[in-house]
Amino acid sequence: MFNLHDFKIGKLLYDTDHLWIGNVLHEHGEYSPDEVKLMEDVIEPGFHIIEGGANIGCLTIPMAKKAGPSGRVMAFEAQPQTAAILSANVVMNGSIEVVDVNESFLGNVKDNGVSVNMPLYQIGDPRNVGGITGLPKRSSSTVSVNIEDIDYIVYSVDWRRLDLIKLDVEGNELAALKGGEKSINHYRPIIYVENNIYDIPPDSNNPYGRKSDPQGLIDYLGNLGYICFWHTPAIYEGSGVISHNMICYHKEDERIPK
């Protein structure tokens, strides 16, 4: 069931039945407030941000508000139905001049190919829709979406700056970073990235199947000159369910926490 509510972060349309974001918003009136606070502390007016895995906009909206009218947020959400809700939330919060919603899969074309098959879901689906990833085989219940590199996006929009990359792409974070390596080396953005351990055997019928490499992600960022700090926000205040994220700064960035 869809609901529309004016939360502290802004107005959000959401499906009350969806595991985690939908039902946590409905029952607790917030979702991952410590992530919101961190982004509000890190982002400065005018920031240009790439967000991979925007979902319905629980971080997109506050990031856009903090970046302000001179900022930009390119919000990637590859699940078509979720992207439609995200677009509606962007409009309702007056952020349409700041946020561009992109329905592509943020990854690395060299490793991932040019497209991926995203499963479709039904309204009221009780699963963790935000945890669904692409499948190797196409079927009547999937839709093909393009894979985009961060480097290609930054070049094509001609931003000439990149201040923050936020990634929550269900185990594909390392590939997405590799697809933006030139931009990362050039602009040295702050990087906020999920680094969960995934070891679910992938197959053509399992939209949650993936295998991640947490240490490989840490090593890769270290080789690019980044220092990372763990950030483990609860999904709502007092919850024992946390996300395993990292906030990373280039070693020459004066904003590194002391």
C-alpha distance (Angstrom), angle and dihedral (degrees) to the residues before:
residue distance angle dihedral
M1 . . .
F2 3.79 . .
N3 3.77 121.0 .
L4 3.80 133.4 -178.3
H5 3.78 118.9 -150.4
D6 3.78 137.7 165.2
F7 3.81 104.6 -125.5
K8 3.79 128.3 -178.4
I9 3.82 89.8 -94.4
G10 3.82 93.4 47.3
K11 3.80 142.6 -82.0
L12 3.79 114.5 -34.0
L13 3.77 133.5 -174.2
Y14 3.81 109.1 -154.2
D15 3.79 143.7 159.7
T16 3.81 107.8 -110.2
D17 3.81 91.9 -153.1
H18 3.80 99.1 57.6
L19 3.80 113.4 108.9
W20 3.80 115.0 -109.4
I21 3.79 109.1 -7.5
G22 3.80 99.4 37.4
N23 3.76 100.4 40.8
V24 3.82 94.8 35.4
L25 3.82 90.2 54.9
H26 3.78 90.0 47.5
E27 3.80 96.3 47.6
H28 3.81 102.0 34.0
G29 3.80 105.5 23.5
E30 3.80 93.7 -126.9
Y31 3.77 142.3 60.1
S32 3.81 123.2 -148.0
P33 3.82 95.3 -24.9
D34 3.82 92.4 -179.1
E35 3.80 89.7 60.7
V36 3.79 89.6 51.9
K37 3.81 90.9 50.2
L38 3.80 92.5 48.3
M39 3.79 92.0 51.5
E40 3.80 91.3 47.0
D41 3.82 89.3 51.1
V42 3.82 94.1 47.0
I43 3.81 101.8 40.8
E44 3.79 120.3 82.8
P45 3.82 127.7 -165.3
G46 3.79 109.9 -79.8
F47 3.81 95.6 27.1
H48 3.81 115.6 154.2
I49 3.80 108.6 -145.1
I50 3.79 137.1 -172.4
E51 3.80 113.0 -157.8
G52 3.79 119.5 -168.8
G53 3.80 114.1 -164.1
A54 3.80 99.9 18.8
N55 3.81 95.2 169.2
I56 3.84 109.1 -176.8
G57 3.81 94.6 -22.9
C58 3.81 107.8 -91.9
L59 3.81 88.3 145.3
T60 3.80 98.5 20.9
I61 3.81 93.9 66.7
P62 3.84 98.1 49.0
M63 3.82 90.9 41.5
A64 3.80 90.7 53.4
K65 3.80 91.8 47.7
K66 3.80 91.9 51.3
A67 3.83 93.7 44.8
G68 3.80 88.3 52.3
P69 3.80 130.9 -164.0
S70 3.81 93.1 -43.2
G71 3.81 91.6 52.5
R72 3.78 131.2 81.6
V73 3.81 134.0 -148.9
M74 3.79 121.0 -166.6
A75 3.81 101.6 -162.6
F76 3.82 116.1 -164.1
E77 3.80 119.1 -159.3
A78 3.78 115.2 162.5
Q79 3.82 97.6 -174.1
P80 3.84 102.1 91.4
Q81 3.80 98.1 -149.0
T82 3.80 92.2 46.2
A83 3.81 90.5 47.1
A84 3.81 89.3 55.2
I85 3.81 90.8 54.5
L86 3.82 89.8 46.2
S87 3.80 90.5 53.0
A88 3.80 90.8 50.9
N89 3.80 91.1 50.2
V90 3.79 91.5 49.7
V91 3.81 90.5 53.4
M92 3.82 94.3 45.6
N93 3.80 90.9 53.2
G94 3.79 94.7 50.1
S95 3.81 92.3 -115.7
I96 3.79 98.9 122.5
E97 3.82 92.6 109.8
V98 3.81 91.1 54.3
V99 3.81 104.9 34.8
D100 3.79 126.5 63.4
V101 3.81 112.6 -168.6
N102 3.80 111.9 -146.9
E103 3.82 118.3 -168.5
S104 3.80 93.7 -157.0
F105 3.81 128.8 111.0
L106 3.79 109.9 -109.3
G107 3.79 108.6 -134.8
N108 3.77 143.3 101.9
V109 3.79 117.1 -63.2
K110 3.81 90.8 -158.1
D111 3.82 91.6 60.1
N112 3.82 103.0 22.5
G113 3.81 102.6 37.8
V114 3.79 125.5 -129.2
S115 3.82 100.4 -64.7
V116 3.78 143.5 20.2
N117 3.81 133.4 -158.9
M118 3.80 111.9 -116.8
P119 3.83 118.3 -161.5
L120 3.79 117.0 -123.6
Y121 3.79 120.8 -135.6
Q122 3.78 138.0 -160.6
I123 3.79 128.7 -113.7
G124 3.78 107.2 -93.6
D125 3.82 93.8 27.7
P126 3.83 103.4 158.1
R127 3.80 94.7 -153.0
N128 3.79 127.0 102.3
V129 3.80 94.4 -90.7
G130 3.81 90.6 -178.6
G131 3.80 88.8 60.9
I132 3.80 94.7 58.4
T133 3.79 114.1 111.8
G134 3.79 135.0 -175.1
L135 3.80 123.8 -67.9
P136 3.82 126.9 -139.1
K137 3.82 93.9 -132.4
R138 3.78 129.5 54.7
S139 3.80 121.4 -130.4
S140 3.80 140.9 163.5
S141 3.82 88.6 -85.7
T142 3.81 96.2 53.8
V143 3.79 136.4 69.9
S144 3.80 126.3 -152.0
V145 3.81 115.1 -119.9
N146 3.80 129.8 -176.6
I147 3.80 122.7 -105.6
E148 3.81 114.3 -134.5
D149 3.81 132.3 -166.1
I150 3.80 120.4 -135.5
D151 3.81 88.0 -132.1
Y152 3.80 91.6 56.0
I153 3.81 92.4 47.0
V154 3.81 94.3 49.3
Y155 3.80 90.5 48.4
S156 3.80 95.4 45.4
V157 3.82 96.6 49.5
D158 3.84 91.5 43.4
W159 3.79 93.8 -141.2
R160 3.82 93.6 156.3
R161 3.80 88.6 -154.2
L162 3.78 137.6 59.1
D163 3.79 117.5 -172.4
L164 3.80 105.7 168.4
I165 3.79 138.4 18.7
K166 3.81 116.0 -165.8
L167 3.81 116.1 -172.7
D168 3.80 131.2 -174.3
V169 3.80 101.7 152.1
E170 3.79 102.6 144.1
G171 3.79 102.4 -101.9
N172 3.81 96.0 -30.8
E173 3.81 94.1 96.2
L174 3.80 95.4 108.6
A175 3.80 92.7 51.3
A176 3.81 90.6 47.9
L177 3.81 91.2 52.1
K178 3.80 91.4 48.5
G179 3.81 87.4 53.3
G180 3.81 88.1 57.5
E181 3.78 100.9 40.1
K182 3.81 96.4 118.3
S183 3.80 92.0 50.1
I184 3.80 92.0 45.2
N185 3.79 92.1 51.5
H186 3.79 91.4 46.8
Y187 3.82 102.2 43.0
R188 3.83 101.2 23.4
P189 3.82 94.3 -147.6
I190 3.78 124.7 -170.8
I191 3.81 107.1 -97.8
Y192 3.80 123.4 -148.6
V193 3.76 108.9 -175.1
E194 3.79 138.8 169.6
N195 3.80 112.0 -123.9
N196 3.78 106.1 -177.2
I197 3.79 125.0 156.1
Y198 3.81 110.4 -109.5
D199 3.79 121.4 179.2
I200 3.80 105.1 157.1
P201 3.82 114.7 140.0
P202 3.82 106.0 -114.1
D203 3.77 121.0 -136.3
S204 3.78 137.2 158.2
N205 3.81 93.3 -90.7
N206 3.79 101.2 42.1
P207 3.82 113.2 85.5
Y208 3.81 90.2 -175.7
G209 3.81 97.2 52.5
R210 3.80 114.7 121.3
K211 3.78 142.8 125.5
S212 3.79 121.0 -141.9
D213 3.79 133.1 -165.1
P214 3.84 108.3 -144.6
Q215 3.80 95.4 175.3
G216 3.79 90.7 44.4
L217 3.80 89.3 55.9
I218 3.81 91.2 50.2
D219 3.82 91.7 47.4
Y220 3.81 92.7 47.2
L221 3.79 93.3 52.8
G222 3.80 90.3 44.5
N223 3.80 90.0 54.7
L224 3.81 88.3 53.6
G225 3.79 89.0 55.6
Y226 3.80 98.3 -100.4
I227 3.79 128.8 143.9
C228 3.81 113.1 -152.6
F229 3.78 132.4 -157.5
W230 3.80 124.3 -164.4
H231 3.79 117.1 -115.5
T232 3.82 116.3 -172.7
P233 3.81 109.2 -178.6
A234 3.81 121.5 -176.0
I235 3.80 115.3 -123.3
Y236 3.82 87.6 -122.2
E237 3.78 133.5 0.5
G238 3.81 109.6 -71.4
S239 3.81 95.1 11.4
G240 3.78 120.5 137.2
V241 3.81 90.3 -148.4
I242 3.79 111.0 94.4
S243 3.79 139.2 175.1
H244 3.80 120.7 -125.5
N245 3.80 104.8 -135.0
M246 3.79 137.4 153.8
I247 3.80 130.6 -144.6
C248 3.80 108.7 -152.8
Y249 3.80 132.7 -167.9
H250 3.76 129.8 -174.2
K251 3.80 109.5 -105.2
E252 3.82 90.6 -115.6
D253 3.82 94.0 50.6
E254 3.80 110.3 115.2
R255 3.81 89.8 -149.7
I256 3.82 94.1 70.7
P257 3.82 107.6 131.0
K258 3.78 112.1 -105.6
